[in-house]
Amino acid sequence: MDKPKQGIDQMVDRVIDNPAYEMFGGYHMFLRRVTIPILLILIFMIVYDFLLGYLSSDLTLILSALVTGLSVGPIFGLERYFAEIRHRK
Protein backbone atom coordinates (compact mmCIF):
# COMPACT_ATOMS: atom_id res chain seq x y z
CA MET A 1 0.00 0.00 0.00
CA ASP A 2 1.19 3.47 -0.81
CA LYS A 3 1.92 5.82 2.02
CA PRO A 4 0.43 9.25 1.64
CA LYS A 5 3.09 11.81 0.90
CA GLN A 6 4.02 13.89 3.90
CA GLY A 7 3.88 17.61 3.68
CA ILE A 8 6.77 19.82 4.64
CA ASP A 9 5.12 20.56 8.00
CA GLN A 10 5.05 16.89 8.99
CA MET A 11 8.66 16.39 7.90
CA VAL A 12 9.87 19.39 9.91
CA ASP A 13 7.92 18.22 12.97
CA ARG A 14 9.41 14.74 12.63
CA VAL A 15 12.95 16.16 12.54
CA ILE A 16 12.35 18.57 15.42
CA ASP A 17 10.76 15.90 17.62
CA ASN A 18 13.45 13.31 16.84
CA PRO A 19 15.40 12.53 20.04
CA ALA A 20 18.52 11.70 17.99
CA TYR A 21 19.01 15.42 17.36
CA GLU A 22 18.91 16.31 21.06
CA MET A 23 22.56 15.38 21.48
CA PHE A 24 25.06 18.15 22.07
CA GLY A 25 22.37 20.35 23.56
CA GLY A 26 20.44 20.62 20.31
CA TYR A 27 23.48 21.61 18.26
CA HIS A 28 23.71 18.27 16.47
CA MET A 29 21.91 19.59 13.39
CA PHE A 30 24.28 22.57 13.32
CA LEU A 31 27.29 20.26 13.57
CA ARG A 32 26.11 18.09 10.71
CA ARG A 33 25.14 20.88 8.35
CA VAL A 34 27.81 23.48 9.00
CA THR A 35 30.83 22.07 10.77
CA ILE A 36 31.33 18.98 8.61
CA PRO A 37 31.35 20.90 5.28
CA ILE A 38 33.69 23.49 6.76
CA LEU A 39 35.98 20.68 7.92
CA LEU A 40 35.95 19.18 4.42
CA ILE A 41 36.81 22.55 2.88
CA LEU A 42 39.70 22.96 5.33
CA ILE A 43 41.02 19.48 4.50
CA PHE A 44 40.90 20.33 0.80
CA MET A 45 42.71 23.63 1.31
CA ILE A 46 45.43 22.12 3.51
CA VAL A 47 46.10 19.24 1.12
CA TYR A 48 46.05 21.55 -1.91
CA ASP A 49 48.47 23.99 -0.31
CA PHE A 50 50.81 21.20 0.78
CA LEU A 51 50.90 19.47 -2.62
CA LEU A 52 51.15 22.66 -4.68
CA GLY A 53 54.83 22.98 -3.86
CA TYR A 54 55.59 19.49 -5.20
CA LEU A 55 53.21 18.81 -8.10
CA SER A 56 51.58 20.60 -11.01
CA SER A 57 48.40 22.59 -10.43
CA ASP A 58 46.09 20.14 -12.24
CA LEU A 59 47.46 17.08 -10.49
CA THR A 60 47.33 18.89 -7.14
CA LEU A 61 43.67 19.72 -7.68
CA ILE A 62 42.81 16.11 -8.54
CA LEU A 63 44.72 14.63 -5.60
CA SER A 64 43.24 17.18 -3.19
CA ALA A 65 39.73 16.32 -4.34
CA LEU A 66 40.52 12.61 -4.00
CA VAL A 67 41.87 12.97 -0.46
CA THR A 68 38.91 15.13 0.55
CA GLY A 69 36.44 12.64 -0.91
CA LEU A 70 38.14 9.77 0.88
CA SER A 71 37.94 11.67 4.17
CA VAL A 72 34.14 11.96 4.08
CA GLY A 73 33.58 8.43 5.41
CA PRO A 74 35.97 8.76 8.36
CA ILE A 75 34.53 12.15 9.28
CA PHE A 76 31.00 10.75 9.41
CA GLY A 77 32.33 7.76 11.32
CA LEU A 78 33.94 10.04 13.92
CA GLU A 79 30.72 12.03 14.16
CA ARG A 80 28.77 8.84 14.82
CA TYR A 81 31.40 7.65 17.33
CA PHE A 82 31.21 10.91 19.29
CA ALA A 83 27.40 10.79 19.19
CA GLU A 84 27.39 7.22 20.57
CA ILE A 85 29.82 8.17 23.33
CA ARG A 86 27.68 11.17 24.17
CA HIS A 87 24.51 9.03 24.12
CA ARG A 88 25.98 6.50 26.59
CA LYS A 89 26.61 9.15 29.24
LINLIN-V686885 format. One record per residue. N is the residue number from 0. RES is the residue in three letters. SS is DSSP state (2 for helix, 1 for strand, 0 for the rest). OMEGA is omega in whole degrees, 0 to 359 (none if undefined). Layout:
# LINLIN-V686885
n=N res=RES ss=SS omega=OMEGA
n=N res=RES ss=SS omega=OMEGA
This chain:
# LINLIN-V686885
n=0 res=MET ss=0 omega=180
n=1 res=ASP ss=0 omega=174
n=2 res=LYS ss=0 omega=175
n=3 res=PRO ss=0 omega=181
n=4 res=LYS ss=0 omega=180
n=5 res=GLN ss=0 omega=175
n=6 res=GLY ss=0 omega=181
n=7 res=ILE ss=2 omega=180
n=8 res=ASP ss=2 omega=179
n=9 res=GLN ss=2 omega=179
n=10 res=MET ss=2 omega=179
n=11 res=VAL ss=2 omega=178
n=12 res=ASP ss=2 omega=180
n=13 res=ARG ss=2 omega=179
n=14 res=VAL ss=2 omega=182
n=15 res=ILE ss=2 omega=182
n=16 res=ASP ss=0 omega=182
n=17 res=ASN ss=0 omega=181
n=18 res=PRO ss=2 omega=179
n=19 res=ALA ss=2 omega=182
n=20 res=TYR ss=2 omega=178
n=21 res=GLU ss=2 omega=180
n=22 res=MET ss=2 omega=180
n=23 res=PHE ss=2 omega=176
n=24 res=GLY ss=2 omega=180
n=25 res=GLY ss=2 omega=181
n=26 res=TYR ss=0 omega=183
n=27 res=HIS ss=2 omega=178
n=28 res=MET ss=2 omega=178
n=29 res=PHE ss=2 omega=181
n=30 res=LEU ss=2 omega=181
n=31 res=ARG ss=2 omega=189
n=32 res=ARG ss=2 omega=182
n=33 res=VAL ss=2 omega=187
n=34 res=THR ss=2 omega=182
n=35 res=ILE ss=2 omega=175
n=36 res=PRO ss=2 omega=177
n=37 res=ILE ss=2 omega=178
n=38 res=LEU ss=2 omega=178
n=39 res=LEU ss=2 omega=177
n=40 res=ILE ss=2 omega=178
n=41 res=LEU ss=2 omega=177
n=42 res=ILE ss=2 omega=179
n=43 res=PHE ss=2 omega=183
n=44 res=MET ss=2 omega=180
n=45 res=ILE ss=2 omega=180
n=46 res=VAL ss=2 omega=179
n=47 res=TYR ss=2 omega=181
n=48 res=ASP ss=2 omega=180
n=49 res=PHE ss=2 omega=184
n=50 res=LEU ss=2 omega=183
n=51 res=LEU ss=2 omega=179
n=52 res=GLY ss=0 omega=185
n=53 res=TYR ss=0 omega=187
n=54 res=LEU ss=0 omega=177
n=55 res=SER ss=0 omega=185
n=56 res=SER ss=2 omega=182
n=57 res=ASP ss=2 omega=180
n=58 res=LEU ss=2 omega=178
n=59 res=THR ss=2 omega=179
n=60 res=LEU ss=2 omega=181
n=61 res=ILE ss=2 omega=181
n=62 res=LEU ss=2 omega=177
n=63 res=SER ss=2 omega=177
n=64 res=ALA ss=2 omega=179
n=65 res=LEU ss=2 omega=180
n=66 res=VAL ss=2 omega=179
n=67 res=THR ss=2 omega=178
n=68 res=GLY ss=2 omega=179
n=69 res=LEU ss=2 omega=179
n=70 res=SER ss=2 omega=180
n=71 res=VAL ss=2 omega=180
n=72 res=GLY ss=2 omega=178
n=73 res=PRO ss=2 omega=179
n=74 res=ILE ss=2 omega=177
n=75 res=PHE ss=2 omega=175
n=76 res=GLY ss=2 omega=176
n=77 res=LEU ss=2 omega=179
n=78 res=GLU ss=2 omega=178
n=79 res=ARG ss=2 omega=179
n=80 res=TYR ss=2 omega=179
n=81 res=PHE ss=2 omega=178
n=82 res=ALA ss=2 omega=179
n=83 res=GLU ss=2 omega=176
n=84 res=ILE ss=2 omega=180
n=85 res=ARG ss=2 omega=182
n=86 res=HIS ss=2 omega=180
n=87 res=ARG ss=2 omega=183
n=88 res=LYS ss=0 omega=none
